[in-house]
Amino acid sequence: MAVEGSANVQQCMAAIKGIENLVATGQKSIFRADTVRVRTEDITQLIQTLQQNLPDALTVADSIVSEEAQIIEKANREAAGIVSSAKTEAERITQEGQDKLRQLQEQQTQAQNNIQLARQEAERIVQQAQAQAQADGQAMREHASQQAQAIVADAQTQARALVDQEAVLRRAKVEANELTEKTQQQMYQLRQDTFGSLDELFDKAEQYLGGVMQQVRSNREQMNQGR
């Protein structure tokens, strides 16, 4: 059917071309410049050819137009589907990006809170260590003072009981000096121990803060990669 229709179209085109040739080559009328004379047999044959083939040619043309319309409609449906899919995918990607950004912001906020808590904890540890050191030093000073007072009191008692009061006083002074020196040594050792404890606490605080800062940098790098 498609081959016959194509042949009909070709015959119609050939007939039209023949009519054009007859008009172009026909003898012009001497009475009217826009009129030519052609053979009746030639023009009749061409017209008959058109009459025989034109209906089938029009059918073929309608079929082509209908098929073209179907192709255009199908292309429009496919294009609409592609646009819809692309829009859905773009919305999904946008939503994922927003969720990722929100998550990174929450992580950054949490990291900042952790840093603040770490600083507060470090300050509390330092203050506690300082208070403990002061309390220990005060207690040792009071204890030393009490021991010195007790030695002096004992010396005075012995001095009253002994004949040589001067010897007793010298002995008391020596013992008091020894006790003072011993107390100073203990105070020095306590100070060294306190500073050692503070250094250890500071090291732990720095390690804790270092870990928190490393986590913050990691979260920031993830956020920058997600931009």
Secondary structure, DSSP 8 states (H G I E B T S, - for coil): -HHHHHHHHHHHHHHHHHHHHHHHHSEE-SS-TT-EE--HHHHHHHHHHHHHHHHHHHHHHHHHHHHHHHHHHHHHHHHHHHHHHHHHHHHHHHHHHHHHHHHHHHHHHHHHHHHHHHHHHHHHHHHHHHHHHHHHHHHHHHHHHHHHHHHHHHHHHHHHHSS-HHHHHHHHHHHHHHHHHHHHHHHHHHHHHHHHHHHHHHHHHHHHHHHHHHHHHHHHHHHHHT-
